Amino acid sequence: MVELKDLMELARRIKDKDLRKKVIDIIKHPSLSNNNLIVSPLKCEESPASVSWHHVERGGLLKHTYAVTMMCISVAEQLEKVYGFEIDKDSLIAAALVHDTGKLWTMKKSKAGWE
């Protein structure tokens, strides 16, 4: 089972200190503000990645985010090896880790499941 600490371990691979701190802050404390009103999201550990397509279970968003990040790293490493150019893995890892953060505000639990 994927846990929040697994995402933190991936975030620690980001070499740029400022970017790493921002990503870790987003993962640990996601927040949105609108006219000084802070809206609390679902906890990442509780949220599915989708309501009907993939990783619909509790914690599915963690599992999906971990998988996407690992695939991005793997593809980048292969591209570097095969084609000999450098990929900005800091930006790649950061983007993969936060790419679905907004879902924490859009998912809602109902009696019938997730919507």
C-alpha positions as CSV (number, residue, x, y, z in Angstrom):
1,M,0.0,0.0,0.0
2,V,1.3,3.4,-0.9
3,E,1.5,6.0,1.9
4,L,2.1,9.7,2.1
5,K,5.7,9.0,3.2
6,D,6.3,7.3,-0.2
7,L,5.4,10.6,-2.0
8,M,7.7,12.4,0.5
9,E,10.6,10.1,-0.5
10,L,10.0,10.9,-4.1
11,A,9.9,14.6,-3.4
12,R,13.2,14.4,-1.6
13,R,14.8,13.4,-4.9
14,I,14.2,17.0,-6.1
15,K,17.7,18.6,-5.9
16,D,16.5,22.3,-6.1
17,K,15.9,23.1,-2.4
18,D,13.2,25.8,-3.1
19,L,11.2,23.6,-5.4
20,R,11.5,20.6,-3.1
21,K,10.2,22.6,-0.2
22,K,7.3,23.9,-2.2
23,V,6.3,20.4,-3.4
24,I,6.6,19.0,0.1
25,D,4.5,21.8,1.5
26,I,1.8,21.2,-1.2
27,I,1.8,17.5,-0.4
28,K,1.7,17.9,3.3
29,H,-0.6,20.9,3.5
30,P,-2.7,21.4,0.3
31,S,-4.7,24.6,0.5
32,L,-6.7,26.9,-1.7
33,S,-7.7,30.5,-0.9
34,N,-10.4,32.6,-2.4
35,N,-10.9,36.2,-1.1
36,N,-9.0,35.2,2.2
37,L,-11.4,32.2,2.7
38,I,-9.4,29.0,3.0
39,V,-11.2,25.9,1.8
40,S,-10.1,22.6,3.3
41,P,-9.6,19.7,0.9
42,L,-10.1,16.0,1.4
43,K,-7.0,14.3,2.9
44,C,-4.9,12.8,0.1
45,E,-4.8,9.5,2.1
46,E,-8.6,9.3,1.8
47,S,-9.2,10.5,-1.8
48,P,-9.6,8.2,-4.8
49,A,-7.9,9.2,-8.0
50,S,-11.2,9.0,-10.0
51,V,-14.8,8.5,-9.3
52,S,-15.4,5.8,-11.9
53,W,-12.3,5.1,-14.0
54,H,-9.1,4.3,-12.1
55,H,-7.9,4.0,-8.5
56,V,-11.5,4.5,-7.2
57,E,-10.6,3.2,-3.8
58,R,-9.7,5.1,-0.6
59,G,-6.1,6.2,-1.0
60,G,-6.3,5.8,-4.8
61,L,-4.9,9.2,-5.4
62,L,-1.7,8.4,-3.5
63,K,-1.3,5.2,-5.4
64,H,-2.0,6.9,-8.8
65,T,0.4,9.8,-8.0
66,Y,3.2,7.4,-6.9
67,A,2.8,5.3,-10.1
68,V,2.7,8.4,-12.4
69,T,5.9,9.8,-10.7
70,M,7.7,6.5,-10.9
71,M,6.8,6.1,-14.6
72,C,8.0,9.7,-15.3
73,I,11.3,9.1,-13.6
74,S,11.8,5.7,-15.5
75,V,11.0,7.2,-18.9
76,A,13.3,10.2,-18.2
77,E,16.2,7.9,-17.2
78,Q,15.7,5.8,-20.4
79,L,15.5,8.9,-22.6
80,E,18.7,10.2,-21.1
81,K,20.4,6.8,-21.5
82,V,19.3,6.1,-25.1
83,Y,19.4,9.7,-26.5
84,G,22.2,11.2,-24.3
85,F,20.4,14.4,-23.4
86,E,19.6,15.6,-19.9
87,I,16.0,15.9,-18.7
88,D,15.1,18.4,-15.9
89,K,14.0,15.7,-13.4
90,D,13.4,18.2,-10.7
91,S,10.6,19.8,-12.7
92,L,9.4,16.4,-13.9
93,I,9.1,14.9,-10.4
94,A,7.5,18.1,-9.0
95,A,4.9,18.2,-11.8
96,A,4.1,14.5,-11.4
97,L,3.7,14.8,-7.6
98,V,1.3,17.7,-7.7
99,H,-0.5,17.1,-11.1
100,D,-3.8,15.9,-9.5
101,T,-3.8,18.0,-6.3
102,G,-6.9,19.9,-7.4
103,K,-8.9,16.7,-7.2
104,L,-8.8,17.0,-3.4
105,W,-11.4,19.8,-3.7
106,T,-13.6,18.2,-6.3
107,M,-14.2,14.7,-5.0
108,K,-17.1,14.2,-2.7
109,K,-18.1,11.1,-0.7
110,S,-21.8,10.2,-0.9
111,K,-23.8,7.2,0.2
112,A,-23.5,5.7,-3.3
113,G,-19.7,6.2,-3.4
114,W,-17.6,8.9,-4.8
115,E,-18.8,11.7,-7.0
